[in-house]
Amino acid sequence: MGGGSDELEVGFYAETYDAAVPDWPGEISFYLEAADWAKSRGEAVLELACGTGRVAIRLAQAGARVVGLDLSPEMLAMAGQKSAAIDNVRWVEADMRTFDLEQQFGLILIPGHAFHNLLTPNDQVSCLTCAKRHLASGGMLVVHLDHQDIGWLGDLARDKDGAFVEEETFERPKTGRKVRALRAWSYERSTQTAISQTRWEELDENGDVVESRDTEPIRLHCLFRFEVEHLMARVGLEVSATYGDFFGHPLDDDSSQMIWVARRPEDNAGERETTSSASGDFRPEAKRRDK
Ligand SMILES: C[S@@+](CC[C@H](N)C(=O)[O-])C[C@H]1O[C@@H](n2cnc3c(N)ncnc32)[C@H](O)[C@@H]1O
């Protein structure tokens, strides 16, 4: 897929994704810094499950060579429309569990909690194995996950038929109308799966509902810290940092996010150790501790 198609009629989720999903605090600066690190090594960036290009396009605009990969032609159509004037970003329709791009990257990102879409250890290992295969020697993988709130999950597990609760509102760019997003959650404890169903209510100027849309339930795997550590070890990626936010603070009990930075070990690790630290690792926490 090249610049994306503007002929595909996209559904409500893809059409409104950027309006509904704000950046996480510090997120884009973090990824820009990581992309600069890859650029300093002369290497490109791959974003897995890139959606509408919310992150990938910002990195391309800052000069990185970027490939964005996603399963959804609708999300990629939005990404293609938004990036029509940029020639250093390319979109690929593929599955992050099985892709083969015949290219290696200095940096691979899985932002925006997209990895939670992989529901089984096999799927997660397949994805990380593919990612590792596409990393250059010493290249970095960044995975942004939710940090599970067991209090919240406990409430969901007790109340299996989650009621719809308003979670966010946003303006639909196409109509200029306010949209209220209500979500009903439940939790399957035996598979660590959170299930969410969304109802979008589009409102007129009086606040009356003019259109209501219900999605199919989405299943998301709830990953815990040491589960991720095991996954990384299983595929042979070395964890270099685990943060609780995009400002480089360590993961702790109050963290709402988990950001994993892992690297593909250097080929000829012994010989290259000195070279690698001389060229500098990606270590954002050094600058950010005071924020
Ligand atoms: C919550 S969106 C995140 C989009 C983007 N990463 C961001 O941060 O804005 C999740 C994305 O994951 C994609 N996705 C889910 N499963 C996938 C898979 N197996 N392979 C590739 N993309 C997948 C969906 O199509 C969707 O675009």
The ligand as a Gaussian input file, in Angstrom:
#p B3LYP/6-31G(d) Opt

LIG

0 1
 C       -6.216000       1.582000      19.641000
 S       -5.716000       1.592000      17.953000
 C       -4.084000       2.306000      18.162000
 C       -3.604000       3.006000      16.916000
 C       -2.252000       3.677000      17.054000
 N       -1.219000       2.757000      17.515000
 C       -2.309000       4.877000      18.008000
 O       -1.642000       4.844000      19.029000
 O       -3.012000       5.828000      17.687000
 C       -5.374000      -0.124000      17.717000
 C       -4.966000      -0.457000      16.284000
 O       -4.463000      -1.796000      16.290000
 C       -4.787000      -2.362000      15.033000
 N       -4.618000      -3.814000      15.142000
 C       -5.292000      -4.671000      15.955000
 N       -4.846000      -5.928000      15.778000
 C       -3.869000      -5.868000      14.849000
 C       -3.011000      -6.838000      14.261000
 N       -3.080000      -8.127000      14.599000
 N       -2.107000      -6.426000      13.345000
 C       -2.026000      -5.128000      12.983000
 N       -2.817000      -4.157000      13.503000
 C       -3.722000      -4.524000      14.431000
 C       -6.191000      -1.884000      14.784000
 O       -6.565000      -1.993000      13.415000
 C       -6.103000      -0.424000      15.273000
 O       -5.764000       0.439000      14.223000

